[in-house]
Amino acid sequence: MKIEGEALLLRIFIGESDRVEGKLLYRKIVEILRENDIAGATVIRGIMGYGASSRIHTASILTLSGDLPVVIEAVDKEEKIKRVIPIIEKFITKGLITLEKVNVIKYI
């Protein structure tokens, strides 16, 4: 597969311990992205953050948090990303989804 030019970056912000159907939510989302032939996905674990609840989650040794922030990023053509969002939205009860136009220089 080769993608160059304009594409969409999908970012999904959730908690590390969020679950759906007994499975970690970030794993479920990556599986959905793969099943829908999205070019690629990366899960990034944050060391500190907060969301709508304003509760700070941190990896600090002094304040161990069981729910660190996780960001899932995926880039593909606009039509493919927009087609998969409604599927993913069904599983996210709390979190944030963003879209950003990006220019892909090279993906092979």
Buried (B, 14 or more C-beta within 10 A) or exposed (E): EEBEEEBBBBBBBBBBBBEBEEEBBBEBBBEBBEEBEBBBBEBEEBEEBEBEEEEEBBBEEEEEBEBBBBBBBBBBBEEBBEBBEEEBEEBBEEBEBEEEEEEBEEEE
